[in-house]
Amino acid sequence: MAKEYDLAILGGGTGGYVAAIRASQLGLSVAMVEKSDLGGTCLHRGCIPSKALLRSAEVYQQTQNAASYGVDTENTSLNFVKVQERKQEIVNQLHQGVQGLMKKGKIDVIEGHGRILGPSIFSPTAGTISVEMNNGEENDMIVPKNVIVATGSKPKTLPGLEVDGDLVMTSDEALQMESLPESIVIVGGGVIGIEWASMLADFGVQVTVVEFMDQILPTEDHDVVKEAEKALKQKGIHIVTSAKVMPDTLTTDNGVSIKADVNGEEQSFDADRLLVSVGRAPNVDNIGLENTDIIVENGSIKVNQYGQTKESHIYAIGDVIGGMQLAHVASHEGILAVEHMANENPEPINYNHIASCIYSHPEMASVGLTEQAAKEQGYEIKVGKFPFQAVGKSLVHGEKEGFTKIITNASNDDLLGVHMIGPHVTDMISEAGLAMVLDATAWEIGETIHPHPTLSEVIGEAALAVDGKQIHG
């Protein structure tokens, strides 16, 4: 017998479960269909496990360099089995937390693969969900008033680089490695590729990054990328840009070898393993979209500013709609969709106000326009830039490389963008995000008294530097 709900959500990842919680808070009855584990990619195959490994890599490096802090350590070694155990313990704890939140919100979690049906005996409109149950029982039927598609994404691959999960991996398989290779080639110098490059180099792996574009991290500010390249090369990472991997050149024989066209010259790259990190593709297949009027463009579900598809009672959020494929973006898209269907009159998301973070070492974080994007959009700009090495806390912390860069509109002093590279910038970028939301000027950030000694002083000084008023530089 079909069960009726106010809302059914396809996918229990970060966007899906946050949407479910908000719907429950608003008094809606909610069913969430998830074929795997609650928490989705972010919790099990992305944000959390990768950051746990990055933290272990950071501690390993700090321990190896402890003598510079006056701490003598001998016979430092890496136990990668324990590294993986710690990662899994964190994932398990958070997974239990999400399960507890579902129970608290009285949200029905249905374990299986859901597909949207067209108009049927259950409903005159598309949106009934048929669930192929994981336990092998007869399909369950859900008849909701509204639907949210939150099916996330999967790693992209390249023709000729067939993933076998052992010698050739995506980030999914890399997270499950039982031992570290001596060497690895990473195809793709985007955010995920650079985080893996930084982590593995800190673990002592010989890393080569092969990037198609003329710079790694193509969407980041050029000044930040230059600083990042310098730091990564100091780790011993070999970075090759303007490199087009040649199809069908992959060979595997207790190792991997690929060929790439690098500025018109054929080059070979050999290593123990290959990591393919060329982005993520929305999960739009086999979820019943063909039974609806929902439009899919360039592989992503097309939505309006509230997340509505062409079927106004069916919404889509997160990676499946393309755009900023970030967990915190999916969460807020889920909240927006729920509040819109509940007639709460929410404000649409201003994506220019959303911070993005790269958790390599050094960390990078940004919000708003890059310098080059601001110029391309016709702004006359003023730029303030201030280095970490002039901030006392960074010397105390032992990391003096990096800077904060603030870009403003010269005509009215509006904040256009903030870009940071250095210690703990992923934690500090929220100040810049708040400034963007509040339409603050650099002057107002500079007038904010930042406590001393803190790393956050670099933000205040960069804001003062917009008008040449920095104190310590």
VEXDREN-2710 file (C-alpha; in Angstrom, 1 decimal):
% VEXDREN-2710
k/r/px/py/pz
1/MET/0.0/0.0/0.0
2/ALA/1.3/3.4/-1.0
3/LYS/2.1/5.8/1.9
4/GLU/1.5/9.5/1.6
5/TYR/4.0/12.2/2.7
6/ASP/4.3/16.0/2.4
7/LEU/7.8/15.5/1.1
8/ALA/9.9/12.7/-0.3
9/ILE/13.7/13.2/-0.8
10/LEU/15.8/11.1/-3.2
11/GLY/19.2/10.9/-1.6
12/GLY/20.4/11.1/2.0
13/GLY/23.6/13.1/1.5
14/THR/24.4/16.4/3.1
15/GLY/21.8/18.3/1.0
16/GLY/19.1/15.6/1.4
17/TYR/19.3/15.1/5.2
18/VAL/19.6/18.8/5.9
19/ALA/16.5/19.4/3.8
20/ALA/14.7/16.6/5.7
21/ILE/15.6/18.2/9.1
22/ARG/14.3/21.6/8.0
23/ALA/11.1/20.1/6.7
24/SER/10.6/18.3/9.9
25/GLN/11.1/21.5/11.8
26/LEU/8.3/23.1/9.7
27/GLY/5.9/20.2/10.5
28/LEU/6.1/18.4/7.2
29/SER/6.0/14.6/7.1
30/VAL/9.1/13.4/5.4
31/ALA/10.4/10.2/3.7
32/MET/14.0/10.0/2.6
33/VAL/15.1/7.3/0.2
34/GLU/18.8/6.4/0.3
35/LYS/20.3/3.3/-1.3
36/SER/23.6/3.4/0.6
37/ASP/24.6/5.1/3.9
38/LEU/23.1/8.3/5.2
39/GLY/25.5/11.2/4.8
40/GLY/26.3/10.5/1.2
41/THR/29.5/11.3/-0.6
42/CYS/30.6/14.1/1.8
43/LEU/30.5/11.9/4.9
44/HIS/31.6/8.6/3.4
45/ARG/33.6/9.3/0.2
46/GLY/34.5/13.0/0.2
47/CYS/34.8/15.9/2.7
48/ILE/35.1/14.1/6.0
49/PRO/37.3/11.1/5.2
50/SER/39.7/13.1/3.0
51/LYS/40.1/15.9/5.6
52/ALA/40.8/13.2/8.3
53/LEU/43.6/11.9/6.1
54/LEU/44.8/15.5/5.4
55/ARG/45.0/16.1/9.2
56/SER/47.0/12.9/9.7
57/ALA/49.4/14.1/6.9
58/GLU/49.7/17.5/8.6
59/VAL/50.5/15.9/12.0
60/TYR/53.1/13.6/10.4
61/GLN/54.8/16.6/8.8
62/GLN/54.7/18.6/12.0
63/THR/56.2/15.7/14.0
64/GLN/59.0/15.3/11.4
65/ASN/59.8/19.0/11.8
66/ALA/59.2/19.2/15.5
67/ALA/62.9/20.0/16.2
68/SER/62.4/23.5/14.8
69/TYR/60.0/24.1/17.7
70/GLY/62.5/22.8/20.2
71/VAL/60.9/19.4/20.5
72/ASP/63.2/16.5/19.8
73/THR/61.5/13.4/18.3
74/GLU/63.3/10.3/17.2
75/ASN/62.3/7.4/14.9
76/THR/59.1/9.1/13.7
77/SER/57.2/6.7/11.5
78/LEU/53.8/6.6/9.8
79/ASN/51.3/3.8/10.6
80/PHE/48.9/4.1/7.6
81/VAL/46.7/1.3/9.0
82/LYS/46.0/3.5/12.1
83/VAL/45.6/6.5/9.9
84/GLN/42.8/4.7/8.0
85/GLU/41.3/3.4/11.3
86/ARG/41.1/6.9/12.7
87/LYS/39.4/8.2/9.5
88/GLN/36.8/5.4/9.7
89/GLU/36.1/6.1/13.4
90/ILE/35.4/9.7/12.6
91/VAL/33.1/8.7/9.7
92/ASN/31.3/6.1/11.9
93/GLN/30.7/8.6/14.7
94/LEU/29.2/11.2/12.4
95/HIS/27.1/8.6/10.6
96/GLN/25.6/7.6/13.9
97/GLY/24.9/11.3/14.5
98/VAL/23.0/11.7/11.3
99/GLN/21.0/8.6/12.0
100/GLY/20.1/10.1/15.4
101/LEU/19.0/13.3/13.8
102/MET/16.6/11.4/11.5
103/LYS/15.1/9.6/14.5
104/LYS/14.8/12.9/16.4
105/GLY/13.0/14.5/13.4
106/LYS/10.7/11.5/13.0
107/ILE/11.9/11.2/9.4
108/ASP/11.2/7.9/7.7
109/VAL/14.4/6.6/6.1
110/ILE/13.7/4.0/3.4
111/GLU/16.7/2.0/2.3
112/GLY/16.6/1.4/-1.4
113/HIS/16.8/2.9/-4.9
114/GLY/14.1/5.4/-5.7
115/ARG/12.7/6.2/-9.1
116/ILE/10.2/8.9/-10.0
117/LEU/7.1/7.7/-11.7
118/GLY/4.9/9.6/-14.2
119/PRO/1.2/10.2/-13.7
120/SER/-0.4/6.9/-12.5
121/ILE/-3.2/5.4/-10.4
122/PHE/-1.4/6.8/-7.4
123/SER/-1.3/10.5/-8.6
124/PRO/-2.4/12.5/-11.6
125/THR/1.0/14.2/-11.7
126/ALA/4.5/12.9/-11.9
127/GLY/6.2/12.4/-8.5
128/THR/5.2/9.1/-7.0
129/ILE/8.4/7.3/-5.9
130/SER/8.9/3.6/-6.5
131/VAL/11.6/2.2/-4.2
132/GLU/13.5/-0.9/-5.0
133/MET/14.1/-2.1/-1.5
134/ASN/17.7/-3.1/-0.4
135/ASN/16.3/-6.0/1.5
136/GLY/14.8/-7.6/-1.6
137/GLU/11.2/-7.1/-0.5
138/GLU/8.5/-5.9/-3.0
139/ASN/8.9/-2.3/-4.2
140/ASP/7.6/0.3/-1.8
141/MET/5.5/3.2/-3.1
142/ILE/5.6/6.7/-1.8
143/VAL/3.1/9.4/-2.8
144/PRO/4.4/12.8/-1.8
145/LYS/3.0/16.3/-2.3
146/ASN/6.6/17.5/-3.1
147/VAL/9.8/15.8/-4.1
148/ILE/13.5/16.9/-3.7
149/VAL/16.0/15.2/-5.9
150/ALA/19.3/15.2/-4.1
151/THR/21.1/12.3/-5.7
152/GLY/24.6/14.0/-5.7
153/SER/27.4/13.1/-8.1
154/LYS/30.0/10.6/-9.0
155/PRO/33.7/10.9/-10.1
156/LYS/34.2/11.6/-13.8
157/THR/36.6/9.5/-15.7
158/LEU/38.5/10.0/-19.0
159/PRO/38.4/7.8/-22.1
160/GLY/41.3/5.4/-22.1
161/LEU/41.9/5.7/-18.3
162/GLU/39.7/2.8/-17.2
163/VAL/39.4/2.7/-13.4
164/ASP/40.2/-0.7/-11.9
165/GLY/40.1/0.4/-8.3
166/ASP/43.6/-0.7/-7.6
167/LEU/46.3/0.7/-9.9
168/VAL/43.9/3.2/-11.5
169/MET/41.7/5.0/-9.0
170/THR/39.2/7.8/-8.5
171/SER/39.0/9.5/-5.1
172/ASP/36.5/6.9/-4.0
173/GLU/39.0/4.1/-4.3
174/ALA/41.9/6.1/-3.1
175/LEU/40.2/6.7/0.3
176/GLN/40.2/2.9/0.8
177/MET/43.9/2.3/0.1
178/GLU/45.4/-0.1/2.6
179/SER/48.9/1.1/2.0
180/LEU/50.6/4.0/0.3
181/PRO/52.3/3.7/-3.0
182/GLU/55.9/5.0/-3.5
183/SER/54.7/7.2/-6.4
184/ILE/51.5/8.4/-8.0
185/VAL/50.4/10.4/-11.0
186/ILE/47.3/12.5/-10.5
187/VAL/45.4/13.5/-13.6
188/GLY/43.6/16.7/-12.8
189/GLY/44.9/19.7/-10.9
190/GLY/41.5/20.9/-9.6
191/VAL/40.6/21.1/-5.9
192/ILE/40.3/17.4/-5.3
193/GLY/43.5/16.6/-7.2
194/ILE/45.5/19.3/-5.3
195/GLU/44.2/18.2/-1.9
196/TRP/45.3/14.6/-2.7
197/ALA/48.7/15.8/-4.1
198/SER/49.4/17.8/-0.9
199/MET/48.3/15.0/1.4
200/LEU/50.2/12.2/-0.4
201/ALA/53.3/14.3/-0.6
202/ASP/53.2/15.0/3.1
203/PHE/52.9/11.3/3.6
204/GLY/56.1/10.8/1.7
205/VAL/54.7/9.7/-1.7
206/GLN/56.4/11.0/-4.9
207/VAL/53.6/12.9/-6.7
208/THR/53.2/14.2/-10.2
209/VAL/50.1/16.3/-11.2
210/VAL/49.1/16.4/-14.8
211/GLU/46.7/19.3/-15.6
212/PHE/44.9/20.0/-18.9
213/MET/44.6/23.8/-18.3
214/ASP/47.5/26.2/-18.3
215/GLN/47.4/26.4/-14.5
216/ILE/46.3/24.2/-11.6
217/LEU/43.2/25.4/-9.7
218/PRO/41.9/27.2/-12.8
219/THR/39.0/29.0/-11.0
220/GLU/41.2/30.5/-8.3
221/ASP/42.8/33.9/-8.2
222/HIS/46.1/33.9/-10.1
223/ASP/48.1/35.3/-7.1
224/VAL/46.9/32.5/-4.9
225/VAL/47.7/29.9/-7.6
226/LYS/51.3/31.2/-7.9
227/GLU/51.8/30.9/-4.1
228/ALA/50.2/27.5/-4.1
229/GLU/52.4/26.2/-6.9
230/LYS/55.5/27.4/-5.1
231/ALA/54.5/25.7/-1.9
232/LEU/53.5/22.4/-3.6
233/LYS/56.8/22.3/-5.5
234/GLN/58.7/22.8/-2.3
235/LYS/57.1/19.6/-1.1
236/GLY/58.6/17.9/-4.1
237/ILE/55.4/17.7/-6.2
238/HIS/56.0/17.7/-10.0
239/ILE/53.4/19.9/-11.7
240/VAL/52.8/19.7/-15.4
241/THR/50.2/22.0/-17.0
242/SER/48.8/22.4/-20.5
243/ALA/48.9/18.6/-20.7
244/LYS/46.4/16.6/-22.7
245/VAL/46.3/13.0/-21.7
246/MET/46.4/10.8/-24.9
247/PRO/43.7/8.2/-25.0
248/ASP/44.5/4.5/-25.0
249/THR/48.1/5.1/-23.8
250/LEU/47.5/3.7/-20.3
251/THR/49.5/0.6/-19.5
252/THR/49.5/-1.3/-16.2
253/ASP/52.1/-3.9/-15.1
254/ASN/52.7/-3.6/-11.4
255/GLY/52.5/0.1/-12.1
256/VAL/51.0/2.6/-14.5
257/SER/52.2/4.6/-17.5
258/ILE/50.4/7.2/-19.5
259/LYS/51.3/9.6/-22.3
260/ALA/50.3/13.2/-22.6
261/ASP/50.7/16.0/-25.2
262/VAL/52.4/18.8/-23.3
263/ASN/52.5/21.9/-25.4
264/GLY/52.9/19.8/-28.5
265/GLU/55.5/17.5/-27.1
266/GLU/54.7/13.9/-26.2
267/GLN/55.7/13.0/-22.6
268/SER/55.4/9.8/-20.6
269/PHE/54.5/9.6/-16.9
270/ASP/55.1/6.5/-14.9
271/ALA/54.2/5.7/-11.3
272/ASP/53.0/2.9/-9.0
273/ARG/49.4/4.2/-9.2
274/LEU/47.2/6.6/-11.1
275/LEU/44.5/8.9/-9.6
276/VAL/42.0/10.2/-12.0
277/SER/40.6/13.5/-10.6
278/VAL/38.8/15.4/-13.4
279/GLY/35.7/16.5/-11.6
280/ARG/32.3/15.0/-10.8
281/ALA/29.3/14.2/-12.8
282/PRO/25.7/14.6/-11.5
283/ASN/23.7/11.4/-10.8
284/VAL/20.8/11.9/-13.2
285/ASP/20.6/8.4/-14.6
286/ASN/18.1/5.7/-13.6
287/ILE/16.0/7.9/-11.2
288/GLY/13.0/8.3/-13.4
289/LEU/13.6/11.8/-14.8
290/GLU/12.4/10.5/-18.2
291/ASN/8.9/10.1/-16.7
292/THR/8.7/13.8/-15.9
293/ASP/8.9/17.1/-17.7
294/ILE/12.2/17.9/-15.9
295/ILE/14.8/19.4/-18.1
296/VAL/18.4/18.1/-18.0
297/GLU/21.0/20.4/-19.6
298/ASN/24.7/19.5/-19.9
299/GLY/24.1/16.6/-17.6
300/SER/22.6/18.7/-14.8
301/ILE/19.0/19.2/-13.7
302/LYS/17.8/22.7/-14.6
303/VAL/16.1/24.6/-11.7
304/ASN/15.0/28.1/-10.9
305/GLN/16.4/30.3/-8.1
306/TYR/14.4/28.3/-5.5
307/GLY/15.4/24.9/-6.8
308/GLN/12.2/24.1/-8.6
309/THR/12.3/22.0/-11.8
310/LYS/9.9/22.4/-14.7
311/GLU/7.6/20.2/-12.5
312/SER/6.9/22.9/-9.9
313/HIS/6.4/20.4/-7.1
314/ILE/9.7/18.6/-7.8
315/TYR/12.8/20.4/-6.6
316/ALA/16.5/19.5/-7.1
317/ILE/19.5/20.5/-5.0
318/GLY/23.2/19.9/-4.6
319/ASP/25.7/18.4/-7.1
320/VAL/22.9/17.1/-9.3
321/ILE/22.1/20.7/-10.5
322/GLY/25.8/21.5/-11.2
323/GLY/27.0/24.9/-10.1
324/MET/29.1/25.0/-6.9
325/GLN/29.4/21.3/-6.0
326/LEU/30.1/21.9/-2.3
327/ALA/28.4/20.3/0.7
328/HIS/27.5/23.6/2.4
329/VAL/25.9/24.8/-0.8
330/ALA/23.8/21.7/-1.1
331/SER/22.7/22.1/2.5
332/HIS/21.5/25.6/2.0
333/GLU/19.9/24.8/-1.3
334/GLY/17.9/22.1/0.6
335/ILE/16.8/24.6/3.2
336/LEU/15.8/27.1/0.5
337/ALA/13.8/24.5/-1.4
338/VAL/11.9/23.3/1.7
339/GLU/11.1/26.8/2.9
340/HIS/9.9/27.8/-0.6
341/MET/7.6/24.8/-0.8
342/ALA/6.3/25.6/2.7
343/ASN/5.5/29.2/1.7
344/GLU/8.1/30.7/4.0
345/ASN/9.1/33.3/1.4
346/PRO/12.9/32.7/1.7
347/GLU/15.5/34.8/0.0
348/PRO/17.2/33.1/-3.0
349/ILE/20.9/32.2/-2.5
350/ASN/23.5/34.7/-3.6
351/TYR/26.2/32.3/-4.8
352/ASN/28.7/35.2/-4.9
353/HIS/28.6/35.3/-1.1
354/ILE/29.5/31.6/-0.6
355/ALA/33.0/30.8/0.5
356/SER/34.9/27.9/-1.0
357/CYS/37.8/26.1/0.7
358/ILE/40.8/24.0/-0.4
359/TYR/42.2/21.9/2.5
360/SER/45.7/21.3/1.1
361/HIS/48.8/22.5/2.9
362/PRO/48.9/25.4/2.7
363/GLU/45.1/25.9/2.9
364/MET/43.3/28.2/0.5
365/ALA/39.9/29.9/0.8
366/SER/38.0/32.5/-1.2
367/VAL/34.7/34.3/-1.5
368/GLY/33.5/36.6/-4.3
369/LEU/35.3/37.6/-7.5
370/THR/38.9/36.9/-8.4
371/GLU/40.9/39.9/-9.5
372/GLN/40.8/38.7/-13.1
373/ALA/37.0/38.1/-13.0
374/ALA/36.4/41.6/-11.5
375/LYS/38.3/43.2/-14.4
376/GLU/36.5/41.0/-16.9
377/GLN/33.2/42.3/-15.5
378/GLY/34.3/45.8/-16.1
379/TYR/35.1/46.9/-12.5
380/GLU/37.7/49.4/-11.7
381/ILE/39.3/47.9/-8.7
382/LYS/41.5/48.6/-5.7
383/VAL/43.5/45.7/-4.1
384/GLY/44.8/45.2/-0.6
385/LYS/47.3/42.4/0.0
386/PHE/49.0/41.5/3.3
387/PRO/51.4/38.6/4.0
388/PHE/51.2/36.2/6.9
389/GLN/54.9/36.7/7.6
390/ALA/54.2/40.2/9.0
391/VAL/51.7/38.7/11.5
392/GLY/53.2/37.7/14.8
393/LYS/50.9/34.7/15.4
394/SER/51.9/33.1/12.1
395/LEU/55.6/33.1/13.2
396/VAL/54.5/31.6/16.5
397/HIS/52.4/29.1/14.7
398/GLY/55.4/28.2/12.5
399/GLU/53.8/28.9/9.1
400/LYS/54.7/32.3/7.7
401/GLU/53.9/31.7/4.0
402/GLY/50.8/33.0/2.3
403/PHE/48.7/36.2/2.3
404/THR/45.2/37.7/2.3
405/LYS/44.1/39.6/-0.8
406/ILE/41.0/41.9/-0.7
407/ILE/39.5/43.3/-3.9
408/THR/37.1/46.3/-3.8
409/ASN/35.2/48.4/-6.3
410/ALA/37.1/51.6/-6.6
411/SER/34.0/53.6/-7.4
412/ASN/32.1/52.9/-4.2
413/ASP/34.4/50.7/-2.0
414/ASP/32.1/47.7/-2.2
415/LEU/33.8/44.4/-1.4
416/LEU/34.2/42.3/-4.5
417/GLY/36.3/39.4/-3.3
418/VAL/38.6/38.0/-0.6
419/HIS/41.2/35.4/-1.3
420/MET/43.4/33.7/1.3
421/ILE/46.3/31.2/1.3
422/GLY/48.0/30.2/4.5
423/PRO/47.5/28.7/7.9
424/HIS/43.8/28.1/9.0
425/VAL/42.4/30.3/6.3
426/THR/39.5/27.8/5.8
427/ASP/38.4/28.7/9.3
428/MET/38.9/32.4/8.9
429/ILE/37.1/32.9/5.5
430/SER/33.7/33.2/7.2
431/GLU/34.6/36.7/8.4
432/ALA/34.9/37.7/4.7
433/GLY/31.7/35.8/3.9
434/LEU/29.8/37.7/6.6
435/ALA/31.3/41.0/5.3
436/MET/30.0/40.2/1.8
437/VAL/26.5/39.4/3.2
438/LEU/26.4/42.6/5.2
439/ASP/27.7/44.6/2.2
440/ALA/30.7/45.8/4.2
441/THR/33.5/47.9/2.9
442/ALA/37.2/47.2/3.4
443/TRP/37.2/50.2/5.6
444/GLU/34.7/48.6/7.9
445/ILE/36.7/45.4/8.1
446/GLY/39.8/47.4/8.9
447/GLU/38.0/49.3/11.6
448/THR/37.1/46.0/13.2
449/ILE/39.6/45.5/16.0
450/HIS/41.2/42.1/15.5
451/PRO/42.7/40.6/18.7
452/HIS/46.5/40.3/18.9
453/PRO/48.2/38.0/18.5
454/THR/45.9/36.1/16.1
455/LEU/46.1/34.9/12.5
456/SER/43.0/36.9/11.8
457/GLU/45.0/40.1/12.0
458/VAL/46.0/39.4/8.4
459/ILE/42.4/40.1/7.3
460/GLY/42.3/43.5/9.1
461/GLU/45.7/44.5/7.7
462/ALA/44.8/43.5/4.1
463/ALA/41.6/45.6/4.4
464/LEU/43.6/48.6/5.5
465/ALA/46.1/47.9/2.7
466/VAL/43.3/48.6/0.1
467/ASP/43.9/52.3/0.8
468/GLY/47.6/52.0/1.8
469/LYS/46.9/52.3/5.5
470/GLN/48.3/48.9/6.7
471/ILE/50.2/49.2/10.0
472/HIS/52.7/46.4/9.9
473/GLY/53.6/46.3/6.3
END
